[in-house]
Every structure is written in structure tokens, then in C-alpha cells.
Amino acid sequence: MDHMQMLMVRSATAPEAEISGHALMATCPPVSYVEAHPDEIYPNKMPDLGTGDLMKLLDLSNRLPLDGEITPIMAWVDIRSHPRFWELTVADFDALKEDLKAKIRCYG
């Protein structure tokens, strides 16, 4: 089961559980889907966001008290602003993903 969906199922089925902050993510399955199909993986995908929407997200991220940490949109902007960004290959992105996995923290 998808990690996000597992969090939603847990919050929907355990009365004492609080809903995770993941419920605010664009890829989060709707509660109605989770309740009706708790064992089926929701066929989610990232929404198509234009540059304007991404810039709003970056602006909101910049307002957070992050104490030296960065949000995913901040990381993406840093990657995209590198002068050699357009030279990156799928293998480069896979290597970057593997390297970052150990550094990423989810606070729910």
C-alpha cells in the first residue's frame, strides 16, 4: 500500500488517530476513496502545475520558519537554477534521488 494512503487509512479507521499533514498534499487520495477502498492503491499522479503556481508555493515556503531546512519546492528551484541543469539525464536524477533519500525527513 502507498505510504500516503496508509496514513489516510490509519486516520480514517482509528478514532484516536489524528489526520496527518499529508492530507494537505495534492497527491493525497480523497477520504471518500480511502473509506470505500482501503486496500486499493489510489491511482494518484502529480497535478500539472504551471510556473505561477510553483512560484506561489515557493513564496509560501519562504515564509515558513525552517531553521536551515528547505522544502521540496526550494530544493527543486535550487536544482533548476544550476547552470548545467539541462545536461542532467534520467540516470543523474536517479543518483540524486538516491543520495537525497538519507537526508530527507518527513515530519507528518
Biotite code that builds the C-alpha atoms (Angstrom):
import biotite.structure as struc

atoms = struc.array([
    struc.Atom([0.000, 0.000, 0.000], chain_id="A", res_id=1, res_name="MET", atom_name="CA", element="C"),
    struc.Atom([1.140, 3.516, -0.780], chain_id="A", res_id=2, res_name="ASP", atom_name="CA", element="C"),
    struc.Atom([2.650, 5.338, 2.251], chain_id="A", res_id=3, res_name="HIS", atom_name="CA", element="C"),
    struc.Atom([0.289, 8.291, 1.907], chain_id="A", res_id=4, res_name="MET", atom_name="CA", element="C"),
    struc.Atom([-2.738, 6.053, 1.571], chain_id="A", res_id=5, res_name="GLN", atom_name="CA", element="C"),
    struc.Atom([-1.630, 4.087, 4.638], chain_id="A", res_id=6, res_name="MET", atom_name="CA", element="C"),
    struc.Atom([-1.635, 7.336, 6.642], chain_id="A", res_id=7, res_name="LEU", atom_name="CA", element="C"),
    struc.Atom([-5.120, 8.162, 5.387], chain_id="A", res_id=8, res_name="MET", atom_name="CA", element="C"),
    struc.Atom([-6.470, 4.674, 6.165], chain_id="A", res_id=9, res_name="VAL", atom_name="CA", element="C"),
    struc.Atom([-4.941, 4.842, 9.652], chain_id="A", res_id=10, res_name="ARG", atom_name="CA", element="C"),
    struc.Atom([-6.515, 8.217, 10.375], chain_id="A", res_id=11, res_name="SER", atom_name="CA", element="C"),
    struc.Atom([-9.888, 7.121, 8.974], chain_id="A", res_id=12, res_name="ALA", atom_name="CA", element="C"),
    struc.Atom([-10.050, 3.816, 10.866], chain_id="A", res_id=13, res_name="THR", atom_name="CA", element="C"),
    struc.Atom([-8.517, 4.709, 14.239], chain_id="A", res_id=14, res_name="ALA", atom_name="CA", element="C"),
    struc.Atom([-10.736, 7.183, 16.085], chain_id="A", res_id=15, res_name="PRO", atom_name="CA", element="C"),
    struc.Atom([-7.891, 8.379, 18.298], chain_id="A", res_id=16, res_name="GLU", atom_name="CA", element="C"),
    struc.Atom([-5.523, 8.985, 15.366], chain_id="A", res_id=17, res_name="ALA", atom_name="CA", element="C"),
    struc.Atom([-5.023, 12.477, 14.101], chain_id="A", res_id=18, res_name="GLU", atom_name="CA", element="C"),
    struc.Atom([-5.048, 13.116, 10.403], chain_id="A", res_id=19, res_name="ILE", atom_name="CA", element="C"),
    struc.Atom([-1.570, 13.593, 9.007], chain_id="A", res_id=20, res_name="SER", atom_name="CA", element="C"),
    struc.Atom([-0.412, 16.776, 7.350], chain_id="A", res_id=21, res_name="GLY", atom_name="CA", element="C"),
    struc.Atom([-0.132, 14.646, 4.221], chain_id="A", res_id=22, res_name="HIS", atom_name="CA", element="C"),
    struc.Atom([-3.875, 15.163, 3.790], chain_id="A", res_id=23, res_name="ALA", atom_name="CA", element="C"),
    struc.Atom([-2.999, 18.622, 2.512], chain_id="A", res_id=24, res_name="LEU", atom_name="CA", element="C"),
    struc.Atom([-0.827, 17.307, -0.308], chain_id="A", res_id=25, res_name="MET", atom_name="CA", element="C"),
    struc.Atom([-2.101, 17.477, -3.876], chain_id="A", res_id=26, res_name="ALA", atom_name="CA", element="C"),
    struc.Atom([-1.467, 13.756, -4.403], chain_id="A", res_id=27, res_name="THR", atom_name="CA", element="C"),
    struc.Atom([-3.434, 12.690, -1.345], chain_id="A", res_id=28, res_name="CYS", atom_name="CA", element="C"),
    struc.Atom([-6.308, 10.299, -2.049], chain_id="A", res_id=29, res_name="PRO", atom_name="CA", element="C"),
    struc.Atom([-9.753, 11.694, -1.200], chain_id="A", res_id=30, res_name="PRO", atom_name="CA", element="C"),
    struc.Atom([-11.157, 10.476, 2.120], chain_id="A", res_id=31, res_name="VAL", atom_name="CA", element="C"),
    struc.Atom([-14.189, 9.040, 0.302], chain_id="A", res_id=32, res_name="SER", atom_name="CA", element="C"),
    struc.Atom([-11.892, 6.850, -1.827], chain_id="A", res_id=33, res_name="TYR", atom_name="CA", element="C"),
    struc.Atom([-9.919, 5.634, 1.188], chain_id="A", res_id=34, res_name="VAL", atom_name="CA", element="C"),
    struc.Atom([-13.098, 4.778, 3.086], chain_id="A", res_id=35, res_name="GLU", atom_name="CA", element="C"),
    struc.Atom([-14.590, 2.916, 0.123], chain_id="A", res_id=36, res_name="ALA", atom_name="CA", element="C"),
    struc.Atom([-11.370, 1.162, -0.986], chain_id="A", res_id=37, res_name="HIS", atom_name="CA", element="C"),
    struc.Atom([-8.932, 0.961, 1.972], chain_id="A", res_id=38, res_name="PRO", atom_name="CA", element="C"),
    struc.Atom([-6.903, -1.871, 0.411], chain_id="A", res_id=39, res_name="ASP", atom_name="CA", element="C"),
    struc.Atom([-6.644, -0.452, -3.114], chain_id="A", res_id=40, res_name="GLU", atom_name="CA", element="C"),
    struc.Atom([-3.851, 1.896, -4.057], chain_id="A", res_id=41, res_name="ILE", atom_name="CA", element="C"),
    struc.Atom([-5.235, 5.237, -5.204], chain_id="A", res_id=42, res_name="TYR", atom_name="CA", element="C"),
    struc.Atom([-4.145, 5.951, -8.780], chain_id="A", res_id=43, res_name="PRO", atom_name="CA", element="C"),
    struc.Atom([-2.658, 9.316, -7.910], chain_id="A", res_id=44, res_name="ASN", atom_name="CA", element="C"),
    struc.Atom([-0.395, 11.458, -10.006], chain_id="A", res_id=45, res_name="LYS", atom_name="CA", element="C"),
    struc.Atom([1.173, 14.827, -9.611], chain_id="A", res_id=46, res_name="MET", atom_name="CA", element="C"),
    struc.Atom([-1.076, 17.634, -10.779], chain_id="A", res_id=47, res_name="PRO", atom_name="CA", element="C"),
    struc.Atom([0.012, 19.744, -13.724], chain_id="A", res_id=48, res_name="ASP", atom_name="CA", element="C"),
    struc.Atom([1.191, 22.955, -12.139], chain_id="A", res_id=49, res_name="LEU", atom_name="CA", element="C"),
    struc.Atom([2.293, 25.966, -14.087], chain_id="A", res_id=50, res_name="GLY", atom_name="CA", element="C"),
    struc.Atom([5.187, 28.222, -13.220], chain_id="A", res_id=51, res_name="THR", atom_name="CA", element="C"),
    struc.Atom([2.856, 30.678, -11.475], chain_id="A", res_id=52, res_name="GLY", atom_name="CA", element="C"),
    struc.Atom([1.534, 28.002, -9.114], chain_id="A", res_id=53, res_name="ASP", atom_name="CA", element="C"),
    struc.Atom([5.042, 26.771, -8.358], chain_id="A", res_id=54, res_name="LEU", atom_name="CA", element="C"),
    struc.Atom([6.192, 30.324, -7.631], chain_id="A", res_id=55, res_name="MET", atom_name="CA", element="C"),
    struc.Atom([3.288, 30.757, -5.185], chain_id="A", res_id=56, res_name="LYS", atom_name="CA", element="C"),
    struc.Atom([4.342, 27.550, -3.475], chain_id="A", res_id=57, res_name="LEU", atom_name="CA", element="C"),
    struc.Atom([7.939, 28.780, -3.309], chain_id="A", res_id=58, res_name="LEU", atom_name="CA", element="C"),
    struc.Atom([6.787, 32.101, -1.859], chain_id="A", res_id=59, res_name="ASP", atom_name="CA", element="C"),
    struc.Atom([4.750, 30.307, 0.813], chain_id="A", res_id=60, res_name="LEU", atom_name="CA", element="C"),
    struc.Atom([7.717, 28.039, 1.587], chain_id="A", res_id=61, res_name="SER", atom_name="CA", element="C"),
    struc.Atom([9.963, 31.057, 2.042], chain_id="A", res_id=62, res_name="ASN", atom_name="CA", element="C"),
    struc.Atom([7.622, 32.328, 4.757], chain_id="A", res_id=63, res_name="ARG", atom_name="CA", element="C"),
    struc.Atom([7.998, 29.207, 6.907], chain_id="A", res_id=64, res_name="LEU", atom_name="CA", element="C"),
    struc.Atom([10.355, 29.196, 9.909], chain_id="A", res_id=65, res_name="PRO", atom_name="CA", element="C"),
    struc.Atom([12.514, 26.342, 8.625], chain_id="A", res_id=66, res_name="LEU", atom_name="CA", element="C"),
    struc.Atom([15.625, 26.767, 10.783], chain_id="A", res_id=67, res_name="ASP", atom_name="CA", element="C"),
    struc.Atom([18.058, 25.945, 7.971], chain_id="A", res_id=68, res_name="GLY", atom_name="CA", element="C"),
    struc.Atom([15.965, 23.216, 6.335], chain_id="A", res_id=69, res_name="GLU", atom_name="CA", element="C"),
    struc.Atom([14.397, 23.518, 2.897], chain_id="A", res_id=70, res_name="ILE", atom_name="CA", element="C"),
    struc.Atom([11.102, 22.378, 1.409], chain_id="A", res_id=71, res_name="THR", atom_name="CA", element="C"),
    struc.Atom([10.870, 20.189, -1.713], chain_id="A", res_id=72, res_name="PRO", atom_name="CA", element="C"),
    struc.Atom([9.969, 23.201, -3.874], chain_id="A", res_id=73, res_name="ILE", atom_name="CA", element="C"),
    struc.Atom([13.031, 25.058, -2.560], chain_id="A", res_id=74, res_name="MET", atom_name="CA", element="C"),
    struc.Atom([15.228, 22.076, -3.458], chain_id="A", res_id=75, res_name="ALA", atom_name="CA", element="C"),
    struc.Atom([13.694, 21.906, -6.927], chain_id="A", res_id=76, res_name="TRP", atom_name="CA", element="C"),
    struc.Atom([14.317, 25.620, -7.534], chain_id="A", res_id=77, res_name="VAL", atom_name="CA", element="C"),
    struc.Atom([17.955, 25.149, -6.475], chain_id="A", res_id=78, res_name="ASP", atom_name="CA", element="C"),
    struc.Atom([18.357, 22.209, -8.844], chain_id="A", res_id=79, res_name="ILE", atom_name="CA", element="C"),
    struc.Atom([16.688, 24.048, -11.734], chain_id="A", res_id=80, res_name="ARG", atom_name="CA", element="C"),
    struc.Atom([18.819, 27.145, -11.217], chain_id="A", res_id=81, res_name="SER", atom_name="CA", element="C"),
    struc.Atom([22.090, 25.223, -11.661], chain_id="A", res_id=82, res_name="HIS", atom_name="CA", element="C"),
    struc.Atom([23.762, 26.312, -14.915], chain_id="A", res_id=83, res_name="PRO", atom_name="CA", element="C"),
    struc.Atom([24.148, 22.693, -16.060], chain_id="A", res_id=84, res_name="ARG", atom_name="CA", element="C"),
    struc.Atom([20.576, 21.620, -15.173], chain_id="A", res_id=85, res_name="PHE", atom_name="CA", element="C"),
    struc.Atom([19.683, 20.963, -18.802], chain_id="A", res_id=86, res_name="TRP", atom_name="CA", element="C"),
    struc.Atom([22.539, 18.462, -19.085], chain_id="A", res_id=87, res_name="GLU", atom_name="CA", element="C"),
    struc.Atom([21.084, 16.174, -16.413], chain_id="A", res_id=88, res_name="LEU", atom_name="CA", element="C"),
    struc.Atom([19.985, 12.732, -17.548], chain_id="A", res_id=89, res_name="THR", atom_name="CA", element="C"),
    struc.Atom([17.487, 10.286, -16.063], chain_id="A", res_id=90, res_name="VAL", atom_name="CA", element="C"),
    struc.Atom([20.444, 8.452, -14.507], chain_id="A", res_id=91, res_name="ALA", atom_name="CA", element="C"),
    struc.Atom([21.599, 11.726, -12.918], chain_id="A", res_id=92, res_name="ASP", atom_name="CA", element="C"),
    struc.Atom([18.155, 12.272, -11.398], chain_id="A", res_id=93, res_name="PHE", atom_name="CA", element="C"),
    struc.Atom([18.091, 8.689, -10.127], chain_id="A", res_id=94, res_name="ASP", atom_name="CA", element="C"),
    struc.Atom([21.505, 9.204, -8.489], chain_id="A", res_id=95, res_name="ALA", atom_name="CA", element="C"),
    struc.Atom([20.351, 12.491, -6.970], chain_id="A", res_id=96, res_name="LEU", atom_name="CA", element="C"),
    struc.Atom([17.212, 10.806, -5.653], chain_id="A", res_id=97, res_name="LYS", atom_name="CA", element="C"),
    struc.Atom([19.228, 8.011, -4.045], chain_id="A", res_id=98, res_name="GLU", atom_name="CA", element="C"),
    struc.Atom([21.659, 10.482, -2.482], chain_id="A", res_id=99, res_name="ASP", atom_name="CA", element="C"),
    struc.Atom([18.870, 12.622, -1.042], chain_id="A", res_id=100, res_name="LEU", atom_name="CA", element="C"),
    struc.Atom([16.841, 9.734, 0.422], chain_id="A", res_id=101, res_name="LYS", atom_name="CA", element="C"),
    struc.Atom([19.049, 9.530, 3.511], chain_id="A", res_id=102, res_name="ALA", atom_name="CA", element="C"),
    struc.Atom([18.798, 13.279, 4.064], chain_id="A", res_id=103, res_name="LYS", atom_name="CA", element="C"),
    struc.Atom([15.029, 13.698, 3.772], chain_id="A", res_id=104, res_name="ILE", atom_name="CA", element="C"),
    struc.Atom([12.869, 13.862, 6.869], chain_id="A", res_id=105, res_name="ARG", atom_name="CA", element="C"),
    struc.Atom([9.099, 13.735, 6.923], chain_id="A", res_id=106, res_name="CYS", atom_name="CA", element="C"),
    struc.Atom([7.504, 15.314, 9.956], chain_id="A", res_id=107, res_name="TYR", atom_name="CA", element="C"),
    struc.Atom([3.985, 14.128, 9.121], chain_id="A", res_id=108, res_name="GLY", atom_name="CA", element="C"),
])
